[in-house]
């Protein structure tokens, strides 16, 4: 009921407003709300510009091409035939690493966190530039201490060949002669008893320092 009354009142208000406007226009009392200006000049037409298309030429190509199939750096957890030994950092194909090595727990990603957890310095991997880094060999050399026995106090010569034979007999490890350097000596030849420092170059940029001690054999037999 109330809604019908409100609708009727609205219709009356609209009709009364229309009657007043019509009467005012008829009597000439109508005044425009805003002044309308007339433009007396012509507007220039917009010039049509031909659409420009960028043309890519062969001379614009970069000379440097990224590797579409980069290899993964993996840290071996076990000895893998054809790749390396335990704790070696090697580069393998992505399919081999993701489908074979990681599911079978033979290797993990060579991230800095994983390298530190396995006792390997991440800076060695960065310096190597992607070449193979034998981590187990580096660990062994850091822990090893070489003891060589001389026949007498004065008359003997010990060279790098003797050190290479020591590694081969005691550790079954082949160390090339050109990868070793004996400090505190001339021409890498030891002629006196004492303690020396042996530098073993494992990789192109990884050098491990090993302690080398020369002892007289006769003094050991006398002590016994």
C-alpha positions, 0 to 999 in steps of 0.5 A, a space after each residue: 500500500 505504501 509503495 503504491 502511494 510513493 509511486 503516485 507521488 513520484 509521477 505527480 512530481 515529474 508531470 508538474 516539473 514538465 508542465 513548468 518547463 513547457 510553460 516557461 519555454 512558451 512564455 520566452 523565459 528560457 535561458 541556456 545553461 552554457 554558452 555554445 561557441 561556433 568554430 569558424 576554422 577547419 580542422 586539418 585532417 590527420 596524416 596517414 603514416 605508413 606502418 613501419 615493420 622492424 626487420 631483423 637482419 643476420 648482421 644483428 645476431 650475437 656472436 656468442 651462443 649459449 649452450 642449449 644443453 648445459 651439463 650438470 656438476 655432480 658430486 659422486 657418492 659411489 664409484 661409477 664406472 666411466 665417470 669417476 670415483 667416490 667424492 669426485 666432482 664431474 660434469 654429466 649430461 642432464 638426462 644421465 644425472 636426473 634419470 640415473 645417478 640421483 634416483 639411484 643415490 649415486 650422486 648429488 648436485 655439486 652445490 656449495 652446501 653439499 660440497 661443504 658437508 662432504 669436506 670439499 672446499 667450493 673454491 677449488 671447484 670454481 678455480 678448476 673451471 669445470 674440469 674433473 676434481 678428484 676429491 678423494 685424492 685431495 683428501 688423502 694427500 692432505 692427511 698423508 705424511 711421507 717417510 723415506 729411509 736413507 741408507 746412511 747420513 751422508 751418501 744418498 740421493 732422493 729424487 721425485 722418482 723415489 717419491 712417485 714409487 712410494 705413492 705407487 707401492 703404499 697407496 696404489 696411487 700414480 703421481 706423475 713426476 712433473 706434478 711434484 715439486 720438493 721445496 728447500 732443495 735444488 733441482 728437486 733432489 734431497 741430499 740431507 736428512 730432515 723434513 721437507 715440503 712436497 707440492 703435488 699438483 692434482 689439477 691445473 689449479 689445485 696444489 696440495 702440500 704434503 709433509 716429506 721426512 727423510 730418516 736414516 735407516 741405521 738410527 732406526 735399527 739402533 733404537 730397536 
